[in-house]
C-alpha cells in the first residue's frame, strides 16, 4: 500500500525550471590585469580627513537606516530558529475535565447502566471525565523539505548580513560626498566674497572716473548691478551650505548643528590613488553581488521545498497519560493509564492546484533571483568602468581649468591697469571679472567632482564595509 501511495503521489510532478548559468564578467578593465584592489583598504585608512572620519563614526552609531537593517538581520535570525523548530517533535502537556450525559436508550447509555466499577458500584450518571497526560507530534522529513526550508532561511540570513554591508558602504560614501560638497561650497563662498570686494573696488574707481568725466553713469550702473548679482549669489551659496549641513546631520541621525571641517586647503587636497583590480574581484568584494548570489541560492532551495509538497508526508503522534471519571481513580494504574502511538502518511492526489501554483511561483522567483544576480554584476562592472573613465577625464579637465584660472586672474590685473589709463573700456573689465569668477567656481566644482569620483569608485569596487 505504501508503494502504491508513493507511486501515485510521485506521478506528474511538475519539472523544475533549470536556469541557465549566470553570465560572467569581462576579464579586465581596458585590458589591465593588475589585481591590486583599493576596495581591500579599510575606510579609516582610505579617508585621510579626521573630521570626515569622526562624522562617519557618528553615523555608524546613530543612522536610522542602518538600525532598521540590523533589525532585518534579527528577523532573519529568528526565522532560522522557527525553521529549526519544525525539524523537532512538538511536545506538550494537556489536562482537562468535563462531564457527559448520554441517553439511556443508546448503546453507550445501556452499556454504562449495566456496568459495575466495583461490586455494587454502578457507573456514575452523568459521567465526569478527568484527563492529564503528555503528547508529541513529529513530521518525519523524508523528502528533506524541512531541511531545505531551514537552509533557505540560513541563506537569507546571510543575505541580510550582506544587505547590511551594502547599506554601510553606501552610507559611508554618501557622507563623504556630502562632506566634500560642503567644503566646495565653503570655498565657492570665499571666492564670491573676494570677487565682491574686487568689484566694489572697481565700482569706486568708476565713480571717481565719472566725476572726472572719464566714465559715464552707464558704467557706474553696470558695475553696481554686477556687485548686486554677486551679493545675491553669496546668499544662494549660504543656503546651499545650510542644506548640505542638514543633510549630513540627518545621515548622522542627529538634529541640525554645525559641521566641523577645515575650509582652508580644499583645492590642495589630492584625490586618493585608485587601483581597480580585475572584475572577478567584484564577486567577492561587493556586498550587493554577494547578497544577490545568496538570494539566488535561497530561491533554488525554495523550489525544492515547493516540489516536496507533491510527495507524501509522514507524521508520527504519540501520547501517554491518565484518565478517569473520578479524581481519586486518576492515578490508579494500570486501570487509568492511557497511551497511543500512530503514524500517518498523507499525499495530495486530487485538486493540487494550490500546490502547483506555489511551485510555479517558486520557479518564477528563482528566475527573478537569477536575473537580479546577472543585473547586479552588470551594474557593478558598468559603475566601475564609468568611474574609471570619469576620474581620468576629470584629472585632465582640472589641469586645464587651473591654467584657465591663472590666465584670467592675470587678466584682471591687466584689465584694471588698462582701464585706469583709459586704454580699456568698462565692459572689458566687467567681462574679465565675470569670466574669472565663473572659472574659479568651476575649478572648485571640478575638484569636488574629482573627490566624489574617487569616493564613488571606492564604493563601486566594494570598499567601505570591512
C-alpha positions, 0 to 999 in steps of 0.5 A, spaced: 500 500 500 505 504 501 508 503 494 502 504 491 501 511 495 508 513 493 507 511 486 501 515 485 503 521 489 510 521 485 506 521 478 506 528 474 510 532 478 511 538 475 519 539 472 523 544 475 525 550 471 533 549 470 536 556 469 541 557 465 548 559 468 549 566 470 553 570 465 560 572 467 564 578 467 569 581 462 576 579 464 579 586 465 578 593 465 581 596 458 585 590 458 589 591 465 590 585 469 593 588 475 589 585 481 591 590 486 584 592 489 583 599 493 576 596 495 581 591 500 583 598 504 579 599 510 575 606 510 579 609 516 585 608 512 582 610 505 579 617 508 585 621 510 580 627 513 579 626 521 573 630 521 570 626 515 572 620 519 569 622 526 562 624 522 562 617 519 563 614 526 557 618 528 553 615 523 555 608 524 552 609 531 546 613 530 543 612 522 536 610 522 537 606 516 542 602 518 538 600 525 532 598 521 537 593 517 540 590 523 533 589 525 532 585 518 538 581 520 534 579 527 528 577 523 532 573 519 535 570 525 529 568 528 526 565 522 532 560 522 530 558 529 522 557 527 525 553 521 529 549 526 523 548 530 519 544 525 525 539 524 523 537 532 517 533 535 512 538 538 511 536 545 506 538 550 502 537 556 494 537 556 489 536 562 482 537 562 475 535 565 468 535 563 462 531 564 457 527 559 450 525 559 448 520 554 441 517 553 439 511 556 436 508 550 443 508 546 448 503 546 453 507 550 447 509 555 445 501 556 452 499 556 454 504 562 447 502 566 449 495 566 456 496 568 459 495 575 466 499 577 466 495 583 461 490 586 455 494 587 458 500 584 454 502 578 457 507 573 456 514 575 450 518 571 452 523 568 459 521 567 465 526 569 471 525 565 478 527 568 484 527 563 492 529 564 497 526 560 503 528 555 503 528 547 508 529 541 507 530 534 513 529 529 513 530 521 518 525 519 522 529 513 523 524 508 523 528 502 528 533 506 523 539 505 524 541 512 531 541 511 531 545 505 526 550 508 531 551 514 537 552 509 533 557 505 532 561 511 540 560 513 541 563 506 537 569 507 540 570 513 546 571 510 543 575 505 541 580 510 548 580 513 550 582 506 544 587 505 547 590 511 554 591 508 551 594 502 547 599 506 554 601 510 558 602 504 553 606 501 552 610 507 559 611 508 560 614 501 554 618 501 557 622 507 563 623 504 560 626 498 556 630 502 562 632 506 566 634 500 560 638 497 560 642 503 567 644 503 566 646 495 561 650 497 565 653 503 570 655 498 565 657 492 563 662 498 570 665 499 571 666 492 564 670 491 566 674 497 573 676 494 570 677 487 565 682 491 570 686 494 574 686 487 568 689 484 566 694 489 573 696 488 572 697 481 565 700 482 569 706 486 574 707 481 568 708 476 565 713 480 571 717 481 572 716 473 565 719 472 566 725 476 572 726 472 568 725 466 572 719 464 566 714 465 559 715 464 553 713 469 552 707 464 558 704 467 557 706 474 550 702 473 553 696 470 558 695 475 553 696 481 548 691 478 554 686 477 556 687 485 548 686 486 548 679 482 554 677 486 551 679 493 545 675 491 549 669 489 553 669 496 546 668 499 544 662 494 551 659 496 549 660 504 543 656 503 546 651 499 551 650 505 545 650 510 542 644 506 548 640 505 549 641 513 542 638 514 543 633 510 549 630 513 546 631 520 540 627 518 545 621 515 548 622 522 541 621 525 542 627 529 538 634 529 541 640 525 548 643 528 554 645 525 559 641 521 566 641 523 571 641 517 577 645 515 575 650 509 582 652 508 586 647 503 580 644 499 583 645 492 590 642 495 587 636 497 589 630 492 584 625 490 586 618 493 590 613 488 585 608 485 587 601 483 581 597 480 583 590 480 580 585 475 572 584 475 572 577 478 574 581 484 567 584 484 564 577 486 567 577 492 568 584 494 561 587 493 556 586 498 550 587 493 553 581 488 554 577 494 547 578 497 544 577 490 548 570 489 545 568 496 538 570 494 539 566 488 541 560 492 535 561 497 530 561 491 533 554 488 532 551 495 525 554 495 523 550 489 525 544 492 521 545 498 515 547 493 516 540 489 516 536 496 509 538 497 507 533 491 510 527 495 507 524 501 508 526 508 509 522 514 507 524 521 508 520 527 503 522 534 504 519 540 501 520 547 501 517 554 497 519 560 491 518 565 484 518 565 478 517 569 471 519 571 473 520 578 479 524 581 481 519 586 481 513 580 486 518 576 492 515 578 490 508 579 494 504 574 494 500 570 486 501 570 487 509 568 493 509 564 492 511 557 497 511 551 497 511 543 502 511 538 500 512 530 503 514 524 500 517 518 502 518 511 498 523 507 499 525 499 495 530 495 492 526 489 486 530 487 485 538 486 493 540 487 492 546 484 494 550 490 500 546 490 502 547 483 501 554 483 506 555 489 511 551 485 510 555 479 511 561 483 517 558 486 520 557 479 518 564 477 522 567 483 528 563 482 528 566 475 527 573 478 533 571 483 537 569 477 536 575 473 537 580 479 544 576 480 546 577 472 543 585 473 547 586 479 554 584 476 552 588 470 551 594 474 557 593 478 562 592 472 558 598 468 559 603 475 566 601 475 568 602 468 564 609 468 568 611 474 574 609 471 573 613 465 570 619 469 576 620 474 581 620 468 577 625 464 576 629 470 584 629 472 585 632 465 579 637 465 582 640 472 589 641 469 586 645 464 581 649 468 587 651 473 591 654 467 584 657 465 584 660 472 591 663 472 590 666 465 584 670 467 586 672 474 592 675 470 587 678 466 584 682 471 590 685 473 591 687 466 584 689 465 584 694 471 591 697 469 588 698 462 582 701 464 585 706 469 589 709 463 583 709 459 586 704 454 580 699 456 573 700 456 568 698 462 565 692 459 572 689 458 573 689 465 566 687 467 567 681 462 574 679 465 571 679 472 565 675 470 569 670 466 574 669 472 569 668 477 565 663 473 572 659 472 574 659 479 567 656 481 568 651 476 575 649 478 572 648 485 566 644 482 571 640 478 575 638 484 569 636 488 567 632 482 574 629 482 573 627 490 566 624 489 569 620 483 574 617 487 569 616 493 564 613 488 569 608 485 571 606 492 564 604 493 563 601 486 569 596 487 566 594 494 570 598 499 567 601 505 564 595 509 570 591 512 
